Amino acid sequence: MKQKGKSMNQTQTEARGPGGGGGKGKDKKVTVEVNGKAVVLADENVTGLQVKQAAIAQKVDIELDFILVLEAEHGNDPRQIADGERIKVDKHSRFTCNDGEDDS
């Protein structure tokens, strides 16, 4: 009997995703910045591709094959975010996204 209850709890936790979240994580919209423009993301746990897709849908002038960089925050250095990399963002998250060409 205990095992059945445990399986149900595991299923509920997996459905909510990492961190549990009590169901709130699914509807937690977060506004971040991409190339100086506000972009609303559907969740705080997103992939690099999802950030780019949301930015494009919200009229930021980028393309899917551009390089996404999470700018320095919380004492961390800036770092490139791969399309499949899952990250946690918050209202302070700032990204730059460009084609990787040196325009200087």
N, C-alpha and C positions, 0 to 999 in steps of 0.2 A: 504493500500500500504506500509506504513512504516513497518508494522509487517512482511510482506513478505521479505523485505530487511534485517530486523533484523534476521530473521530465517536463511537467507543465510549467514550472517556474523557469526552467531553462529555455523553453520555447518562448515564454513571455519576454525574457531578457533579450533573446536573439531578435525578436520582432522589434524591440525598442532600439536595438543597436548598442554600440559600446557605451558604457557608463550608465546603463539603465535608463535614467531620465524620467521614469514614471509617466511616459507617454508625452511629456512636454517637448522632448527633443524633436519630434517629427514636425511640429508646427512653429518652431522657433526661428522666425525670420531674422536675418542679420543684415545690416547695411554695412558694406565695406567700401573701399575706394579703389577704383581701377583707373589708372592714368588720370587721376585728379577728379574723376566723376563718381558720384554715389551709385552703387549697384546693390540692389536688394537680392540676397540669396535666400532660398527656401529653408535652409537649415544651417546650423553652425558647423556641421561635419560635411565637408564637400571635397571633391577632387579638383585638381587643377583644370581639367576639362570643363567641369561644371561652372567654375568661376568664369572661364572664357565664354561659355555658352550664355550664361546669364548677362554678362557684360555686352555681348553682341546683341542679344534680344532687347537690351535697354539702351541701345544706340551708341555704345562706346565704339569708336572707330578702330577695331582690331579684327584679326582673323584667327581662325582656329589653329593655324600652324605657327602662330606667334609664340615667343618665349615669355612665360609668366614668371615674374620674380616677386616674392614676398619681401617687402622692404624691411629694413632693420626695425625690430620692436622688442620690448622686454629684455634688452641687453643682448639680443641675438643679432648676428650679422645677416645681411640680405642673402636670400638663397633662391635658386631656381626651383620651381615646382613643376614636376612632370604631370602630364595629363592624367595618368592613372594614380597619382599620389593622393592619398586622403589626408586632409589637414583639418584642424579645428580653427575656425576664425571667430573674431569678435568685432565689436564696433570700432576697434582701433586698427584693424588689419588694413594695410595699404599695399597695393600691388602696382607694379608697372608691367606693361605688356607691349612688346615690340617685335619687329621682324628679325632682330639680331644683327642688323646691318649697322655699322659704325658710321653715323652721319656727320661726324665732326670734321 
